[in-house]
Amino acid sequence: MRYLTFALTKGRLANKTLEMLEKLGITCDEMKDKDSRKLIFTNEELKLKFFLAKGPDVPTYVEYGAADIGVVGKDTIVEEGRKVHEVLDLGFGKCRMCVCGYESAAELLGHHELIRVATKYPKIAKDYFYNKKHQTVEIIKMNGSIELAPIVGLSEVIVDIVETGSTLKENGLVVLEEVCPLSARMIVNPVSMRMENDRIKKLITDLRALLREDV
C-alpha cells in the first residue's frame, strides 16, 4: 500500500485538522514533538505522511501530486486557482472576505466610481468588482497591513479577510460589503482521487459524520 500524503497549512488550521483526524483514530505522534526538525512526519501503521506548508503553497503541492490531500482556507483556493478537487468544508477557521474602508467610501461603491482597491487577494478582488459588481477599479497588490492603505490615502477601499473586525474598528474603518464567507476546506489531487478512491472516500465520509456530530 502506498502512502497517502497530507499537506497542512501551518498554524491554527493544521492544529485543528490534526485534532479532527485524531477523533477518527488517525494520529501522528511525531508531529507533537515541538523540538523536531523533521519536515515530513509519518504514521507507518496507517501508511500516512504529513507535512506543513504555507497556505498559498498547499494547493500547489496538491495540484502537482506532491500531496494527495490538502487542508487550506477557501480564500487561498480561490486566489491560487489550482486544479484540485475541493471535497469538504471542515467548518473551522470561519471568517469573511470583505470590502472595507471609511464609511464615506460607501457612496463611491454605490455610484460604481473608478476607485483604487488595495488587497493581498487581487484575483478575488478583481472577480468581485468586475464580474459581480461590474465596477471598474484599479487593484493594488499589497503584502503587509492592508488597513493602512485607506488611512494613508493609497486606496479608497481594501479587500481583506475579516474575523472579528476589531482591527478595522480601532482604525476607524468599517465593513462596506461582504464578498464571500470563508472557512478551512479539504482539497484532493484529481489523480489521487481516482487511484486512491476508496481510502480517500472513506476519510471524507468519516469526517462528514464527525462534522454532523459536532453540529
Wavefront OBJ file of the C-alpha trace (Angstrom):
o trace
v 0.000 0.000 0.000
v 1.364 3.417 -0.942
v 1.455 6.342 1.457
v -1.300 8.949 1.417
v 0.304 12.355 1.872
v -1.329 15.343 3.553
v -0.196 18.974 3.120
v -1.482 21.027 6.052
v -1.474 24.824 6.374
v 0.938 25.782 9.161
v -0.525 27.090 12.414
v -4.124 27.009 13.565
v -5.525 25.172 10.534
v -3.004 22.337 10.906
v -3.693 22.033 14.642
v -7.463 21.913 14.137
v -7.108 19.372 11.311
v -4.941 17.097 13.448
v -7.485 17.350 16.287
v -10.235 16.220 13.896
v -8.164 13.367 12.482
v -7.291 12.230 16.000
v -11.015 11.768 16.719
v -11.034 9.312 13.809
v -8.067 7.441 15.247
v -5.646 8.981 12.750
v -2.689 10.163 14.773
v 0.838 11.294 14.090
v 2.818 11.393 17.318
v 5.935 12.694 15.541
v 4.135 15.989 14.892
v 3.605 16.586 18.599
v 7.331 16.894 19.219
v 7.757 20.685 19.196
v 11.559 20.388 19.024
v 11.525 18.169 15.961
v 13.402 19.468 12.906
v 11.678 16.956 10.647
v 9.861 18.197 7.563
v 7.870 15.020 6.848
v 6.007 13.132 9.572
v 4.947 9.531 9.102
v 2.378 7.145 10.512
v 3.809 3.792 9.370
v 0.878 1.771 10.608
v -1.729 3.658 8.564
v 0.690 4.452 5.710
v 0.185 8.205 6.011
v 2.590 11.107 5.641
v 2.070 14.700 6.771
v 3.940 17.919 6.112
v 3.319 21.572 6.958
v 3.367 24.330 4.362
v 2.468 27.981 3.933
v -1.166 28.434 2.880
v -0.566 29.549 -0.739
v 1.765 26.571 -1.329
v -0.736 23.905 -0.218
v -2.850 23.919 -3.436
v 0.388 23.825 -5.479
v 1.609 20.686 -3.673
v -1.804 19.079 -4.210
v -2.128 20.062 -7.891
v 1.279 18.590 -8.736
v 0.666 15.409 -6.734
v 3.369 16.039 -4.122
v 0.446 15.752 -1.671
v -2.721 13.726 -2.203
v -4.780 15.774 0.237
v -4.522 19.357 1.471
v -6.210 21.491 4.099
v -6.293 25.216 3.364
v -8.535 28.290 3.595
v -11.142 28.873 0.883
v -9.556 32.284 0.173
v -6.303 30.586 -0.828
v -8.060 28.033 -3.045
v -9.827 30.808 -4.969
v -6.788 33.103 -5.148
v -4.366 30.373 -6.270
v -6.778 28.871 -8.823
v -5.075 25.461 -8.890
v -6.501 22.317 -10.496
v -7.676 20.498 -7.371
v -10.943 18.986 -6.156
v -12.499 20.805 -3.198
v -14.235 17.959 -1.369
v -15.195 19.144 2.114
v -15.904 22.263 4.158
v -14.267 21.469 7.507
v -16.267 24.165 9.286
v -13.433 25.806 11.237
v -11.329 28.891 10.506
v -14.546 30.752 9.692
v -14.260 34.366 8.570
v -15.382 36.621 5.708
v -13.747 38.279 2.727
v -14.979 41.868 2.758
v -14.670 45.260 1.126
v -13.699 47.678 3.911
v -12.907 51.363 4.221
v -14.143 54.604 5.733
v -17.931 54.924 5.833
v -17.687 57.739 3.288
v -16.432 55.218 0.687
v -19.872 53.532 0.619
v -21.039 56.275 -1.738
v -18.194 55.566 -4.185
v -19.145 51.888 -4.217
v -22.810 52.733 -4.718
v -22.081 55.010 -7.676
v -19.678 52.499 -9.283
v -16.939 55.110 -9.407
v -13.406 54.319 -10.534
v -11.603 53.727 -7.248
v -8.394 52.115 -6.024
v -8.615 48.831 -4.121
v -5.685 47.581 -2.013
v -5.576 43.847 -1.305
v -3.488 40.712 -0.762
v -6.065 38.934 -2.934
v -6.051 40.593 -6.389
v -7.794 37.678 -8.097
v -10.696 37.599 -5.619
v -10.976 41.419 -5.682
v -10.938 41.547 -9.483
v -13.575 38.833 -9.790
v -15.818 40.589 -7.271
v -15.619 44.075 -8.759
v -15.502 43.153 -12.448
v -17.778 40.123 -12.624
v -20.217 40.609 -9.729
v -20.439 44.384 -9.282
v -19.478 45.366 -12.860
v -17.385 48.189 -11.462
v -14.059 49.175 -12.971
v -11.407 49.581 -10.275
v -7.640 49.854 -10.015
v -6.312 46.960 -7.943
v -3.135 47.455 -5.932
v -1.453 44.255 -4.706
v -0.150 44.557 -1.142
v 1.601 42.186 1.272
v 1.557 43.865 4.681
v -1.062 45.604 6.823
v -3.779 46.296 4.289
v -5.718 48.530 6.741
v -3.007 51.141 6.284
v -3.899 51.758 2.619
v -7.062 53.879 3.086
v -5.611 55.603 6.150
v -2.599 56.954 4.222
v -4.653 57.628 1.085
v -3.212 54.851 -1.083
v -6.666 53.431 -1.811
v -10.315 54.231 -1.180
v -11.123 50.688 -0.018
v -9.463 47.363 0.775
v -10.494 43.761 0.163
v -9.369 41.644 3.089
v -10.273 38.860 5.491
v -12.368 39.961 8.467
v -12.624 37.771 11.565
v -13.720 39.947 14.479
v -13.422 43.368 12.852
v -11.561 44.783 15.865
v -8.534 45.965 13.802
v -10.886 47.809 11.437
v -12.754 49.410 14.342
v -9.551 50.561 16.031
v -8.583 52.348 12.831
v -11.950 53.917 12.083
v -12.753 51.554 9.208
v -15.916 49.523 8.632
v -17.105 46.583 6.541
v -18.842 48.057 3.491
v -19.688 44.890 1.541
v -19.243 41.149 2.019
v -17.505 39.345 -0.840
v -17.848 35.745 0.396
v -17.796 33.560 3.541
v -14.584 31.611 4.171
v -13.510 28.521 6.131
v -10.987 25.671 6.008
v -11.522 23.236 3.140
v -10.137 19.835 2.216
v -8.749 19.559 -1.302
v -7.652 16.443 -3.213
v -5.398 15.825 -6.201
v -7.606 14.652 -9.142
v -5.337 11.676 -9.955
v -5.176 10.616 -6.278
v -8.971 10.791 -6.197
v -9.081 8.103 -8.895
v -6.136 5.982 -7.742
v -6.922 6.041 -4.015
v -10.668 6.429 -4.350
v -11.662 4.006 -1.579
v -9.239 5.341 1.050
v -9.966 8.992 0.306
v -13.731 8.442 0.092
v -13.701 6.665 3.462
v -11.790 9.562 5.006
v -14.274 12.107 3.586
v -17.254 10.028 4.780
v -15.779 9.676 8.288
v -15.020 13.405 8.504
v -18.547 14.252 7.308
v -20.031 12.059 10.048
v -17.761 13.740 12.602
v -18.852 17.212 11.435
v -22.505 16.212 11.771
v -21.890 15.040 15.359
v -20.292 18.387 16.236
v -23.252 20.416 14.976
l 1 2 3 4 5 6 7 8 9 10 11 12 13 14 15 16 17 18 19 20 21 22 23 24 25 26 27 28 29 30 31 32 33 34 35 36 37 38 39 40 41 42 43 44 45 46 47 48 49 50 51 52 53 54 55 56 57 58 59 60 61 62 63 64 65 66 67 68 69 70 71 72 73 74 75 76 77 78 79 80 81 82 83 84 85 86 87 88 89 90 91 92 93 94 95 96 97 98 99 100 101 102 103 104 105 106 107 108 109 110 111 112 113 114 115 116 117 118 119 120 121 122 123 124 125 126 127 128 129 130 131 132 133 134 135 136 137 138 139 140 141 142 143 144 145 146 147 148 149 150 151 152 153 154 155 156 157 158 159 160 161 162 163 164 165 166 167 168 169 170 171 172 173 174 175 176 177 178 179 180 181 182 183 184 185 186 187 188 189 190 191 192 193 194 195 196 197 198 199 200 201 202 203 204 205 206 207 208 209 210 211 212 213 214 215
